[in-house]
Amino acid sequence: MTTEHHPTPAAPGLKRELKVADAAAFSVGLIGPVGVMALLGAGAAGILGRGATWAFVFALVAVSLVAYGFVKLSRHIAHTGSVYATVGLTLGARAGFIAGWALFFAYVTIGAGSGIEISLFVTQLLNDLGLDVAPDWIWITVVALAVVVLLGRREVHVITRSLLYAELIGAVLVTILNVVVLVRLGVGAAPAGRHLSWDFLALPSGTDVGLIAGAAVFGFLAFAGFEGAATLGEETSNPKRDIPKALKIAIVVVGAFYLLSIIAQSLGYGTSAAGVKQFAGSAAPYGDLARTYVGTWLADLLTLAAVVSLFAIFLGTLSGAARVLFALSRDTGLARPVSKLSAQGSPVNALSVVAVVAVLIVIGERFSGAAVLDATYWALTVGTIALLVAYVLATVGAVRFLFFSGRAATPKWQIVIPVLALALVLYTIYKNAVGLEAPYSWFPYIVAAWLLIGLGITFRRGLVERVRAALAASTGTDREAPPAVAGTGPAPARGESTPDDVEDVVR
């Protein structure tokens, strides 16, 4: 039996005003499916050729398995820190902090990559409109970031609605394109004699599971942010009911959209060697297909839709990162100003810190001399690796709580679901950490260095005890507060708790 969550002092000022549709919109907007399929399908095609669809099938299966743990735990735990709280309450405070630290880094780097990608499509749109200009990508990214910060300071329902509308408009346009492409292929009216076939499932000769897992980083990145609704655990009216529903809705809707889009793209370009080469080398698949199958007007609209969707990802990821950082700061007592909220209940100081980190990432890539496409892929890949680490910790925590605590009424046979999720995610991390050429071979070390910094922070005197007490308080337990630890400020109002104690609380 699950106890109802009641607001506690651990959540000062956050307003419970969102419904399931808002939470689902946040996850979908954070994923940004329209912006994702504007580029990542071509990236998967560069590895798997005409079988690029398999990268998304692999990722959809793996993400669905990972989501099992998130859905189950979100029925017990509602916290703005997302995996920070779920891991902290199941594996312990130190593991929880590291999971939150990884998720924060993932959101910021994926956000930075999406912000850089905005400049790619803005430049393309300007050129398509007859303006022969090519502004430096860093300036477009910085302007977009400024708008994100302004909008991100608003009430949370303003953010969720903005994300929803941004994606709905683009999704309708992309769906129209997908349907037109498939219909023309089906009736024999496609250019160059292309037609419907099952060739989009054909893999290049010599393809093995390892190659598919290597390409699946694009698929995982495509779903990055599905768990975003969990960061609204303290801003949703009935989080233990609505957050699980929102997670399921996000995966089903986005998964269907991706499969339709990647099939239409693969067949739309053609499954011949020439078609695959053109698809893999395209920086604007929407525009190419729209011009070929419909007309220039739709190509321009889709380019604009991609810009809007990427902005939605930028807004969603940085807003999510701000909430994770807010939770970490609030519960550890470190950098107290970061945990302050605006009058509207928005973590504005945390958002400002997130914006600074994003700017540093963007500046670092600019000074490296990276072209806009390389800079985009570099940031997105680093973020995806960090995100997968957070998924691993969250899944291990779910296994422990659901099957080994003795307190969750979960059928034992279901353990196969999170175990398979762990296997798929770990293998994907391995394939994207070993045997790669620079600079991609450096990215796992960047993530490892970030995690080591986070681990070092957890050894600050009294920090783990404060996190334990804060997470216990967030579940509504009432115990005598432990004495204050020297050098860490006042002790939390509620008592210290171990993961086993927490299981008593969240049940």
C-alpha positions in Angstrom: 0.0 0.0 0.0 1.4 3.4 -0.9 1.1 6.4 1.4 0.1 9.7 -0.1 2.8 12.2 -0.6 2.3 15.4 1.4 4.3 18.5 0.7 7.1 18.9 3.3 9.7 21.6 4.1 12.0 19.8 1.6 10.0 21.3 -1.2 9.8 25.1 -0.4 7.8 27.0 -2.9 7.3 24.5 -5.6 3.7 24.6 -6.8 1.6 21.5 -7.4 -0.4 22.7 -10.4 0.3 20.2 -13.2 -1.8 17.4 -14.6 -0.8 14.2 -16.4 -1.0 16.0 -19.8 1.4 18.7 -18.6 3.9 16.0 -17.3 3.7 14.1 -20.6 4.1 17.3 -22.5 7.3 18.0 -20.6 8.8 14.6 -21.4 7.8 14.8 -25.1 9.1 18.4 -25.3 12.3 17.5 -23.6 12.7 14.6 -26.1 11.9 16.9 -29.0 11.0 14.2 -31.5 10.6 16.6 -34.5 14.1 18.1 -33.9 15.5 14.7 -33.2 14.4 13.2 -36.5 15.7 16.2 -38.4 19.2 14.8 -38.0 19.6 11.6 -36.0 18.1 9.3 -38.6 20.9 10.3 -40.9 23.4 9.6 -38.2 22.1 6.0 -37.8 22.0 5.5 -41.5 25.8 6.4 -41.6 26.4 3.2 -39.5 23.6 0.8 -40.5 22.8 2.0 -44.0 19.3 1.2 -45.2 18.8 -0.7 -41.9 18.9 2.5 -39.8 15.4 1.6 -38.5 17.0 -1.1 -36.4 18.8 1.5 -34.3 15.5 3.0 -33.3 13.9 -0.4 -32.8 16.8 -1.5 -30.5 16.6 1.8 -28.6 12.8 1.6 -28.3 13.0 -1.9 -26.8 15.8 -0.9 -24.4 14.1 2.4 -23.4 10.8 0.6 -22.8 12.7 -1.9 -20.5 14.5 1.0 -18.7 11.2 2.8 -18.3 9.8 -0.2 -16.4 11.9 0.8 -13.4 11.1 4.5 -13.7 7.4 3.8 -13.9 7.4 1.4 -10.9 9.4 3.7 -8.7 7.5 6.8 -9.6 4.5 5.2 -8.0 6.3 5.4 -4.7 8.7 8.3 -5.0 7.8 11.9 -6.1 10.7 14.2 -6.1 12.0 17.0 -8.4 15.5 15.4 -8.4 14.3 12.5 -10.6 16.9 9.7 -10.5 18.8 11.5 -7.7 15.9 10.7 -5.4 14.9 7.2 -6.8 18.6 6.0 -6.6 19.2 7.8 -3.3 16.2 6.1 -1.7 17.0 2.6 -3.1 20.8 2.4 -3.3 21.8 5.1 -0.7 22.6 8.8 -0.6 26.0 8.7 -2.2 24.8 6.7 -5.2 21.8 9.0 -5.5 23.9 12.1 -5.6 26.1 10.6 -8.3 23.0 9.6 -10.3 21.7 13.2 -10.0 25.1 14.6 -10.9 25.2 12.4 -14.1 21.6 13.4 -15.0 22.4 17.1 -14.6 25.5 16.8 -16.9 23.5 14.8 -19.4 20.7 17.4 -19.6 23.1 20.3 -19.9 25.3 18.8 -22.6 22.3 17.5 -24.6 20.7 20.9 -24.3 23.9 22.5 -25.5 24.1 20.2 -28.5 20.5 21.0 -29.3 21.2 24.7 -29.0 24.1 24.4 -31.4 21.9 22.4 -33.8 19.4 25.3 -33.9 22.0 27.4 -35.7 22.3 24.7 -38.4 18.6 24.9 -39.3 18.4 28.7 -38.8 21.1 29.2 -41.4 19.5 26.7 -43.7 16.1 28.5 -43.4 17.7 31.9 -44.1 19.4 30.5 -47.2 16.2 28.9 -48.4 14.5 32.3 -48.1 17.1 33.8 -50.4 19.3 35.4 -47.7 23.0 34.5 -48.5 24.2 34.7 -44.9 26.0 32.3 -42.7 26.2 33.6 -39.2 28.7 32.0 -36.8 26.8 29.2 -35.0 27.9 30.3 -31.6 25.9 33.6 -31.8 22.7 31.9 -32.8 23.1 29.4 -30.0 23.8 32.2 -27.4 20.7 34.1 -28.6 18.6 31.0 -28.3 20.0 30.4 -24.8 19.0 33.9 -23.7 15.4 33.2 -24.8 15.5 29.9 -23.0 16.5 31.6 -19.8 13.8 34.2 -20.1 11.1 31.6 -20.8 12.5 29.2 -18.2 11.9 31.7 -15.4 8.2 31.6 -16.0 5.7 29.4 -14.2 6.2 25.7 -14.9 2.8 25.4 -16.7 4.0 28.0 -19.2 7.0 25.9 -19.9 5.1 22.6 -20.4 2.5 24.3 -22.6 5.2 25.9 -24.7 6.8 22.5 -25.2 3.6 20.8 -26.1 2.5 23.4 -28.7 6.0 23.5 -30.2 6.0 19.8 -30.8 2.4 19.4 -31.9 2.8 21.9 -34.8 6.0 20.2 -36.0 4.7 16.7 -35.5 1.7 17.4 -37.7 3.9 18.7 -40.5 6.3 15.8 -40.3 3.5 13.3 -40.2 2.0 14.9 -43.3 5.4 14.5 -45.0 5.7 10.9 -43.9 2.3 9.9 -45.1 2.8 11.6 -48.5 6.1 9.8 -49.0 4.7 6.4 -48.1 1.6 7.0 -50.2 3.6 8.0 -53.3 5.8 5.0 -52.8 2.8 2.8 -52.5 1.0 4.0 -55.6 4.1 4.0 -57.7 4.3 7.8 -58.0 7.7 8.2 -56.2 10.7 9.7 -58.0 13.5 7.5 -59.5 11.2 4.5 -59.5 11.3 4.0 -55.7 8.6 1.9 -54.2 7.4 0.4 -50.9 9.4 -2.6 -49.7 10.8 -4.3 -46.6 14.3 -3.2 -47.5 14.4 -0.7 -44.7 14.9 -3.8 -42.4 17.9 -5.1 -44.5 21.2 -4.7 -42.7 24.6 -4.3 -44.5 26.6 -7.5 -44.9 28.6 -8.3 -41.8 26.4 -6.4 -39.5 26.3 -7.8 -36.0 24.6 -6.9 -32.7 27.7 -4.9 -31.7 27.3 -2.6 -34.7 23.6 -2.2 -34.0 24.4 -1.3 -30.4 26.9 1.2 -31.6 24.3 2.9 -33.8 21.8 2.7 -31.0 23.5 5.7 -29.3 21.5 7.7 -31.9 18.4 5.8 -30.9 19.0 6.3 -27.2 19.7 10.0 -27.8 16.4 10.1 -29.7 14.6 9.1 -26.5 16.8 11.1 -24.1 14.5 12.9 -21.8 11.6 10.5 -21.6 12.1 10.4 -17.8 11.9 14.3 -17.7 8.4 14.1 -16.3 9.9 12.7 -13.1 11.6 16.0 -12.4 8.0 17.4 -12.0 7.3 15.1 -9.1 6.9 18.1 -6.7 5.0 20.2 -9.2 2.3 17.7 -10.3 -1.0 17.5 -8.4 -1.1 13.7 -8.1 2.5 12.6 -9.0 2.3 9.0 -8.0 -0.6 8.5 -10.3 0.2 11.0 -13.1 4.0 10.7 -13.5 3.8 6.9 -14.4 1.1 7.6 -16.9 3.0 10.5 -18.4 6.1 8.3 -18.9 4.1 5.7 -20.7 2.4 8.2 -22.9 5.7 9.8 -23.9 7.3 6.6 -24.9 4.4 5.2 -26.9 3.7 8.5 -28.7 7.3 9.3 -29.5 8.2 5.7 -30.3 5.4 5.5 -32.9 6.4 8.8 -34.4 10.1 7.7 -34.7 9.3 4.4 -36.4 7.0 6.1 -38.9 9.6 8.8 -39.6 12.7 6.6 -40.0 10.8 4.2 -42.3 9.6 7.1 -44.4 13.1 8.6 -44.5 14.8 5.4 -45.4 12.4 4.4 -48.2 12.0 8.1 -49.3 15.7 8.4 -50.1 15.8 4.9 -51.5 17.5 1.8 -50.2 20.1 1.7 -53.0 23.7 2.4 -52.3 23.3 5.9 -53.8 20.1 6.6 -51.8 21.7 5.5 -48.5 24.7 7.6 -49.2 22.5 10.6 -49.8 20.5 10.0 -46.6 23.6 9.4 -44.4 25.2 12.6 -45.7 22.2 14.8 -45.4 22.1 17.7 -42.9 18.4 18.3 -43.6 16.4 15.1 -44.4 13.1 16.9 -43.9 14.0 19.5 -46.4 15.3 17.1 -49.0 12.3 14.8 -48.8 9.8 17.7 -48.7 11.3 19.2 -51.9 11.3 15.9 -53.7 7.9 14.6 -52.7 5.8 17.7 -52.0 7.3 21.1 -52.7 9.6 23.9 -51.4 6.9 25.5 -49.3 6.7 22.4 -47.1 10.5 22.1 -46.9 10.7 25.7 -45.5 7.9 25.0 -43.0 9.6 21.8 -41.8 12.9 23.6 -41.4 11.1 26.2 -39.3 9.4 23.3 -37.3 12.8 21.8 -36.7 14.1 25.1 -35.3 11.1 25.3 -33.0 11.4 21.7 -31.9 15.1 22.1 -31.2 14.4 25.2 -29.1 11.8 23.1 -27.2 14.6 20.5 -26.5 16.9 23.3 -25.4 14.2 24.7 -23.1 13.2 21.3 -21.7 16.7 20.0 -21.0 17.9 23.1 -19.3 14.7 23.4 -17.3 15.1 19.8 -16.3 18.8 20.3 -15.4 17.8 23.4 -13.3 15.4 21.2 -11.3 17.9 18.5 -10.7 20.5 21.1 -9.6 17.9 22.8 -7.4 17.2 19.4 -5.7 20.9 18.7 -5.2 21.6 22.1 -3.8 18.6 22.1 -1.5 19.3 18.7 0.0 23.0 19.0 0.4 23.1 22.5 1.7 25.8 23.4 -0.7 25.5 26.6 -2.7 22.4 27.6 -0.9 21.5 30.5 -3.2 21.1 28.0 -6.0 18.1 26.5 -4.1 16.2 29.7 -4.0 12.9 30.0 -6.0 11.3 32.9 -7.7 7.9 34.3 -6.6 6.4 32.1 -9.3 8.0 28.9 -7.9 10.7 28.6 -10.5 14.3 27.6 -9.6 15.7 30.7 -11.3 19.1 30.7 -9.7 19.6 27.1 -10.6 18.6 27.9 -14.2 21.2 30.7 -14.3 23.9 28.3 -13.2 22.8 25.8 -15.8 22.9 28.6 -18.5 26.5 29.4 -17.5 27.6 25.7 -17.7 25.9 25.5 -21.1 27.7 28.6 -22.3 31.0 27.2 -21.2 30.4 24.0 -23.2 29.4 26.0 -26.3 32.5 28.2 -26.0 34.7 25.2 -25.5 33.5 23.6 -28.6 33.8 26.9 -30.6 37.4 27.3 -29.5 38.1 23.7 -30.6 37.3 24.8 -34.2 34.5 22.3 -34.6 32.0 22.8 -37.4 28.4 23.1 -36.4 27.5 19.5 -37.2 30.5 18.1 -35.4 29.9 20.3 -32.4 26.3 19.1 -32.3 27.2 15.4 -32.4 30.0 15.8 -29.8 27.8 17.4 -27.2 24.9 15.0 -27.8 27.1 11.9 -27.6 28.7 13.0 -24.3 25.3 13.8 -22.9 23.9 10.4 -24.0 26.7 8.5 -22.3 26.1 10.4 -19.0 22.4 9.7 -19.4 23.0 6.0 -19.8 25.0 6.0 -16.6 22.0 7.5 -14.8 19.8 4.9 -16.3 22.0 2.1 -15.1 21.9 3.4 -11.5 18.2 3.9 -11.6 17.6 0.4 -13.0 19.8 -1.2 -10.3 17.9 0.7 -7.7 14.6 -0.5 -9.1 15.8 -4.1 -9.0 16.9 -3.8 -5.4 13.6 -2.2 -4.2 11.2 -4.2 -6.3 12.7 -7.6 -5.9 15.1 -7.8 -3.0 13.6 -5.5 -0.3 10.9 -7.9 0.5 8.5 -5.0 0.7 7.2 -4.6 -2.9 4.5 -6.9 -4.2 6.1 -7.4 -7.6 5.9 -10.7 -9.4 9.3 -12.3 -9.3 9.3 -13.2 -13.0 9.3 -9.5 -13.9 12.9 -9.2 -12.8 13.8 -10.3 -16.3 12.7 -6.8 -17.5 15.1 -4.6 -15.6 17.9 -7.2 -16.0 17.5 -7.1 -19.8 17.4 -3.3 -19.6 20.7 -3.3 -17.7 22.3 -5.7 -20.2 21.3 -3.6 -23.2 22.3 -0.3 -21.7 25.6 -1.5 -20.4 26.5 -3.1 -23.8 25.6 0.2 -25.5 27.9 2.1 -23.1 30.6 -0.4 -23.8 30.3 -0.1 -27.6 30.5 3.6 -27.4 33.5 3.6 -25.0 35.8 1.1 -26.6 37.6 1.0 -29.9 36.5 4.4 -31.2 38.6 7.0 -33.0 39.2 10.5 -31.6 37.4 12.6 -30.6 34.7 10.1 -29.8 37.2 8.0 -27.9 37.6 10.9 -25.5 34.0 11.3 -24.5 33.8 8.4 -22.0 36.7 9.9 -20.2 35.0 13.3 -20.0 32.0 11.6 -18.5 34.2 9.6 -16.1 36.0 12.7 -15.0 32.7 14.4 -14.3 31.5 11.4 -12.2 34.7 11.4 -10.3 34.2 15.0 -9.4 30.7 14.2 -8.2 32.1 11.3 -6.1 34.7 13.6 -4.6 31.9 16.0 -3.5 30.1 13.3 -1.7 33.0 12.9 0.7 32.5 16.4 2.0 31.9 16.1 5.8 28.3 15.5 6.6 27.0 15.7 3.0 25.8 12.1 2.8 24.0 12.4 6.2 22.2 15.5 5.0 21.1 13.9 1.8 19.8 10.9 3.6 17.8 13.1 6.0 16.5 15.3 3.2 15.3 12.3 1.1 13.7 10.7 4.2 11.9 14.0 4.8 10.7 14.1 1.2 8.9 10.8 1.8 7.1 12.1 4.9 8.9 10.2 7.6 8.9 11.7 11.1 11.9 10.9 13.1 14.1 12.7 15.5 16.6 14.9 13.7 20.3 14.0 14.0 22.6 16.5 15.5 24.1 19.1 13.3 27.4 18.3 11.7 30.1 20.8 12.1 30.8 22.9 9.1 27.6 21.9 7.3 25.1 24.3 8.8 21.8 23.4 10.5 20.7 19.8 10.3 17.6 19.1 8.2 14.3 19.2 10.1 13.8 15.5 9.5 15.8 12.5 10.5 18.5 10.4 8.9 17.3 7.3 7.1 18.9 4.3 5.4 17.5 2.8 2.2 15.9 0.0 4.2 14.2 2.6 6.4 12.9 4.4 3.3 11.3 1.3 2.0 9.1 1.4 5.1 8.2 4.9 4.3 7.5 4.7 0.5 5.4 1.5 0.9 
